[in-house]
Amino acid sequence: MAAGATRVFVSHLAGIAVFDPNGDQVGRVRDVVVMLRDQPAAGGERTAHARPPRVLGLVVEVVSRRRVFLPMTRVTGVESGQVITTGVVNMRRFEQRPAETLVLGELLDRRVTLNETGEQVTVLDVGMQQLPARRDWQIDKVFVRRGKGGALRRRGETLTVEWTAVTGFALEEKEQGAATLLSTFEHMRPADIANTLHHLSAKRRTEVAGALDDDRLADVLEELPEDDQVELIGELPDGRAADVLEAMDPDDAADLLSALAEQEQERLLQLMRPQGADPVRRLLSYEEGTAGSIMTTEPIVLQPDDTVALALARVRNPDLSAPLAAQVFVCRPPDETPTGKYLGVVHFQRLLRDPPFTLVGSMVDTDLRPLPPESTLPSVSSYLATYNIVAAPVVDEGGHLLGAVTVDDVLDHLLPDDWREDAALEPQPLGRDRPGGGEPG
């Protein structure tokens, strides 16, 4: 490490870049793996993890969101907001072992006890230090907060103590908080948060999900594997589960509900407000694997006498995905799906070429034939590829716009069910880098 940089607090490592000796980025730090240790106390009794834990390595997220294990013996520097490695990284997927603990995922927000006073405190961070003349690291400091919490903090309520000054890390905590862990999510994309949740224990995953607000949790649920989605929605109180489903895109909510038993589906739909439940019911009514079952019911819909200026304003909505913002669909009133007569589509590039006062009805592309809702996935993917577009209108026999199928929805259903769990890279074992397995020389 650089001179003077003798200690690093783990929360500062969350999300920082990892580089090889040539300056090429390997990935980003997502957690720190430690092994808790105990030792005999005076009189032969055992204290709970009196010896500072050994830092085994880092969990690093590389391409395609694969998480790999980087041993601390292969870390040559932690400085200036970056981690430098020897350049040798085992690409085998990280699997947490029973004796291992994840600092960010499992230690932060825990309630522990100050040995001197018996007072309960909350862990906000831990500090790790490299041992002199060695590559080994250990956790030696704990940053804690007195009291059970609150929106405002008085000065003096936080303190840093030695690891040996607290106990309770080994005890099972039924209701562990998540505020400190959530702070590490602040600048992460929903897909990255979902990847983090997927690698937590089921108990911790439920605690963190419970602490996320409805909109954020909805975004994260859309990126989780189906098993995790079902598990989390089942752990939420009924009212909140309905609120989160309403906050999800209707097609994603329908996908999640379709994985539940019919009785559970109907129960949750009954709890949702009609404006949220109705489009989801429509999607569930279509046969699985058809355009109707995977379409979004909320594309941009305009009337013929709306202007280019209004169309561009709708396209600029930051909540829209890129495929949905690539075009607007023009229909006679009403302008919410299922709409009145579908007239055609206006692509984003065309909107940029015409004056703001131009009516969209005068520039409609009528050559692009719409898809019927019973179209199969192969025919939908061929359609998108043939016309080089990222979203296609879905129209019923009466000429009403039902929704739009986007390229990301098609990929979601064409890829294997476990694609969110499996990265694109195949494992490339370069040796066994974990303790107990030996290391390549």
Buried (B, 14 or more C-beta within 10 A) or exposed (E): BEEEEEBBBBBBBBBBBBBBEEEEEBBBBBBBBBBBEEEEEEEEEEBBBBEBBBBBBBBBBBEEBBBBBBBBBBBBBBEEEBBBBEEBBBBBBBEBBEEBBBBBBBBBBBBBBBBEEEEBBBBBBBBBBBEEEEEBBBBBBBBBBBEEEEEEEEEEEBEBBEBBBBBBBEEEBEEBBBEBBBEBBEEBEBBBBBBBBBBBEEBBBBBBBBBBEBEBBBBBBBBBBBEBBBBBBEBBEEEBBBBBBBBBBBBBBBBBBBEBEEEBBEBBBEBBEEEBBEBBBBBBEBEEBBBBBBBBBBBBBBBBEBBBEBBBEBBEEEEBBEBBBBBBBBBBEEBBBBBBBBBBBBBBEBBEEBEEEBBBBEBBEEEBEBBBBBBEBEEBBEBBEEEEBBBBBBBBEEBBBBBBBBBBBBEBBEEEEEBBBBBEEEEEEEEEBBBEEEBEE
